[in-house]
Amino acid sequence: MTIPSLISRHVPLLAGLMLASAVPAHADEAPAAALGETTRILDQRSADRLEQNTGLTLQWITWDRRGVAVINHQGDLWKLRGEQSEQGGPGKVELDGVISEIGQGYFTFRGTIRITDTPDKGRVCEQTKDWHFAVTQNRPYYRLREFEWCDGLTDYIDIYF
């Protein structure tokens, strides 16, 4: 078999394998961090406030007892994982993903937000995408800017500093 015939026979197979490995198995999975991906930090003060946050809340659960929002670093990539659970009940909010950019008074989060059993039992809202959080009106938190992303209810998710 000649070299050109080997190439023409195997290139489509190799291209298909490379494409399959680049696409998530499920469209709703959190995007994986690409090799060498970094968090763009455009404002150090905002980055410090986010890194030293004092927790998160979803208004359906409570503003009085905050959940946790943990920032971990994988090289220059910042990862955010957060959760707040209803005390004595099933309600819960969870965040899991990476922070792609931090600017003056805002950050962009790429990952999954999941709300379950709040404000009503049986409610499930889950979506994986790019999310935008921002500080508005000099409030002491970053608020999710997509308010009615699930079923028409307004979900206030706040990360405090």
Secondary structure by P-SEA (a helix, b strand, c coil): ccaaaaaaacaaaaaaaaaaaacccccccccccccbbbbbbccaaaaaaaaaccccccccccccbbbbbbbbbcccbbbbbbcccccccccbbbbbccccccccccccccbbbbbcccccccbbbbbbcbbbbbbcccccccccccccccccbbbbbbbcc
